[in-house]
Amino acid sequence: MSTETQIQRMGDFIVRIRYPEGGGQRRLLVLLHGWTGDENSMWIFSPRIPKKYLIIAPRGISKTPLGGFGWQDANSKGWPSAADFNPAIDKLLNSLEDIDYPGIDSSNFDLMGFSQGAALAYVMAFAMPERIGKLAGLSGFLPDGFDAKSIPGVLSGKKFFVAHGRQDEMVPINNARSVVQALKDANAEVIYCEEDVGHKLSSGCFRGLNEYFS
């Protein structure tokens, strides 16, 4: 199987995919882009991801009014609620069942999400912790009305990476701090990187992300 990246259909999604290199333990990593992104938006992170990973970057389920794609109904107003992500989660899990690659167990996988993609990743982690290994949330937030305290201890034994910019005007920094507290309340261990950038990953947090997955 070629290790070069490919664009292909997987279940309900158009995905960009990179197959793993070498032998040994292999893992599945799903990259979840932000609002107005697509299957290419998160690929800047792929060179830093160990070659043991099968990387899949799906295109969001709906076109946005501004171009690109998102993970909620494009007609929804305001920030999404956890329930708004249910259609995307259902389609994503169904599509992952189509993966048939040696050494890959799609019943347990890692997540990396940016902005709205990070919010989707957080919802998945709380809803199905037994299926999520590592999680990196970049410039993300918790959905409206999401109450992490209602499920105490659900993330015990998990170690997550959270990164955010203090100058982020799209997703203000208090959202990231709330995420960190919610994860800790659920008994997760959190590696938190906060630096003076906007709605993007800083060079320092980029290094931390690399260390986290390595």
C-alpha positions as CSV (number, residue, x, y, z in Angstrom):
1,M,0.0,0.0,0.0
2,S,1.4,3.4,-1.0
3,T,2.2,5.8,1.9
4,E,1.5,8.8,-0.3
5,T,-1.5,10.9,0.6
6,Q,-4.7,10.3,-1.4
7,I,-8.1,11.9,-1.7
8,Q,-10.9,9.3,-1.8
9,R,-14.4,8.6,-0.7
10,M,-14.9,6.8,2.6
11,G,-18.5,6.1,3.5
12,D,-20.4,9.4,3.6
13,F,-17.2,11.5,3.4
14,I,-14.6,12.8,1.0
15,V,-11.3,12.2,2.9
16,R,-7.7,12.9,2.6
17,I,-5.8,9.9,3.9
18,R,-2.2,8.9,4.7
19,Y,-1.3,5.3,5.2
20,P,1.2,4.3,7.8
21,E,4.8,3.3,7.2
22,G,6.8,0.4,8.7
23,G,5.6,-2.3,11.1
24,G,4.8,-2.4,14.7
25,Q,1.9,-0.8,16.5
26,R,-0.4,1.3,14.3
27,R,-3.1,3.8,15.3
28,L,-5.9,5.7,13.5
29,L,-5.9,9.5,13.8
30,V,-8.9,11.5,12.6
31,L,-8.3,15.2,11.8
32,L,-11.3,17.5,12.2
33,H,-11.2,20.8,10.4
34,G,-12.8,24.1,11.5
35,W,-15.8,26.0,10.1
36,T,-15.3,26.7,6.4
37,G,-12.5,24.1,6.1
38,D,-12.2,20.9,4.1
39,E,-10.2,17.7,3.9
40,N,-7.0,19.7,3.2
41,S,-7.2,22.2,6.0
42,M,-5.6,20.1,8.7
43,W,-2.9,18.6,6.5
44,I,-0.3,21.1,7.7
45,F,-0.1,19.0,10.9
46,S,0.5,15.7,9.2
47,P,4.3,15.9,8.8
48,R,4.6,16.1,12.6
49,I,2.5,13.0,13.1
50,P,4.5,9.7,13.6
51,K,4.4,7.4,10.6
52,K,2.7,4.7,12.6
53,Y,-0.6,6.6,12.1
54,L,-3.2,6.0,9.5
55,I,-4.4,9.6,9.1
56,I,-7.9,10.4,7.9
57,A,-9.1,14.0,7.3
58,P,-12.8,14.0,6.4
59,R,-14.6,16.9,4.8
60,G,-17.4,18.4,6.9
61,I,-21.0,17.3,6.4
62,S,-22.5,20.6,5.2
63,K,-21.4,23.6,3.0
64,T,-21.2,26.9,4.9
65,P,-22.5,30.2,3.6
66,L,-18.9,31.5,3.5
67,G,-17.6,28.6,1.5
68,G,-15.9,25.4,2.7
69,F,-17.6,23.0,5.1
70,G,-18.7,22.6,8.7
71,W,-19.9,19.9,11.2
72,Q,-23.3,21.3,11.9
73,D,-26.3,22.3,9.7
74,A,-25.2,25.4,7.8
75,N,-28.5,27.1,8.6
76,S,-28.0,26.9,12.4
77,K,-27.6,30.2,14.2
78,G,-24.8,30.9,16.7
79,W,-22.4,28.4,18.1
80,P,-23.4,24.8,17.9
81,S,-24.8,22.8,20.7
82,A,-23.7,19.2,21.4
83,A,-26.8,17.9,19.8
84,D,-26.0,19.8,16.6
85,F,-23.0,17.5,16.1
86,N,-25.0,14.2,16.4
87,P,-25.5,13.8,12.6
88,A,-21.8,14.3,12.0
89,I,-20.8,11.9,14.7
90,D,-23.2,9.2,13.5
91,K,-21.9,9.5,9.9
92,L,-18.3,9.6,11.0
93,L,-18.6,6.5,13.1
94,N,-20.4,4.6,10.4
95,S,-17.7,5.6,7.9
96,L,-14.9,4.5,10.2
97,E,-16.4,1.0,10.1
98,D,-15.4,0.8,6.5
99,I,-11.7,1.0,7.3
100,D,-9.9,-2.3,6.6
101,Y,-6.2,-1.9,7.1
102,P,-3.7,-4.3,8.8
103,G,-3.1,-3.4,12.4
104,I,-5.7,-0.6,12.5
105,D,-8.6,-0.9,15.1
106,S,-11.2,1.7,14.2
107,S,-13.1,1.0,17.4
108,N,-10.4,3.0,19.3
109,F,-8.8,6.0,17.6
110,D,-7.2,9.4,18.3
111,L,-8.6,12.8,17.4
112,M,-7.2,16.2,16.5
113,G,-9.6,19.1,15.9
114,F,-9.3,22.8,15.2
115,S,-11.9,25.4,16.3
116,Q,-15.3,23.8,15.5
117,G,-13.5,20.5,14.8
118,A,-12.1,20.7,18.3
119,A,-15.6,21.2,19.8
120,L,-16.8,18.1,17.9
121,A,-13.8,16.2,19.2
122,Y,-14.6,17.2,22.8
123,V,-18.2,16.1,22.4
124,M,-17.1,12.7,21.1
125,A,-14.6,12.2,23.9
126,F,-17.3,12.8,26.6
127,A,-19.9,10.8,24.8
128,M,-17.7,7.7,24.0
129,P,-14.5,7.9,26.1
130,E,-13.9,4.2,25.6
131,R,-13.4,4.8,21.9
132,I,-11.0,7.8,22.1
133,G,-7.3,7.5,23.0
134,K,-5.4,10.8,22.5
135,L,-7.1,14.1,21.7
136,A,-5.7,17.4,20.7
137,G,-8.0,20.4,20.8
138,L,-6.7,23.5,19.0
139,S,-8.3,26.9,19.3
140,G,-11.5,25.1,20.3
141,F,-14.5,25.5,22.6
142,L,-17.3,23.6,24.4
143,P,-20.6,23.7,22.6
144,D,-23.5,25.8,23.9
145,G,-25.3,24.2,26.8
146,F,-22.7,21.5,27.3
147,D,-22.5,20.5,30.9
148,A,-19.3,18.5,31.6
149,K,-20.0,18.3,35.3
150,S,-23.0,16.1,34.7
151,I,-20.6,13.2,33.8
152,P,-17.9,13.3,36.5
153,G,-14.8,11.2,36.1
154,V,-15.7,10.0,32.7
155,L,-12.3,10.9,31.2
156,S,-10.2,9.1,33.9
157,G,-6.9,7.9,32.6
158,K,-7.0,10.1,29.5
159,K,-4.3,12.7,28.7
160,F,-5.4,15.5,26.3
161,F,-3.5,18.3,24.6
162,V,-5.2,21.8,24.5
163,A,-3.7,24.8,22.7
164,H,-5.1,28.3,22.3
165,G,-4.0,31.9,21.4
166,R,-4.5,34.7,23.9
167,Q,-5.2,37.1,21.0
168,D,-7.8,34.8,19.4
169,E,-10.8,37.1,18.5
170,M,-12.8,34.3,16.9
171,V,-12.8,31.9,19.9
172,P,-11.8,34.0,22.9
173,I,-9.2,32.6,25.3
174,N,-11.8,32.1,28.1
175,N,-13.3,29.3,26.0
176,A,-10.0,27.4,26.2
177,R,-9.7,27.9,29.9
178,S,-13.2,26.6,30.3
179,V,-12.3,23.5,28.2
180,V,-9.3,22.8,30.4
181,Q,-11.3,23.0,33.6
182,A,-14.1,20.8,32.2
183,L,-11.5,18.1,31.1
184,K,-9.9,18.3,34.6
185,D,-13.3,18.0,36.2
186,A,-13.8,14.8,34.2
187,N,-10.5,13.6,35.7
188,A,-8.5,13.9,32.5
189,E,-4.8,15.0,32.6
190,V,-4.4,18.1,30.4
191,I,-1.3,19.5,28.7
192,Y,-2.2,23.1,28.1
193,C,-0.3,25.5,25.8
194,E,-1.4,29.2,25.7
195,E,0.6,31.8,23.8
196,D,0.2,35.3,22.3
197,V,-1.2,34.5,18.9
198,G,-4.6,34.7,17.2
199,H,-6.9,32.0,15.8
200,K,-4.0,29.6,15.0
201,L,-1.4,27.3,16.5
202,S,1.8,29.1,17.8
203,S,5.2,27.7,17.0
204,G,5.7,26.8,20.7
205,C,2.4,24.9,20.8
206,F,3.2,23.3,17.6
207,R,6.3,21.8,19.2
208,G,4.2,20.7,22.2
209,L,1.7,19.0,19.8
210,N,4.5,17.1,18.2
211,E,5.8,15.9,21.5
212,Y,2.3,14.8,22.6
213,F,1.8,12.5,19.6
214,S,5.4,11.3,19.6
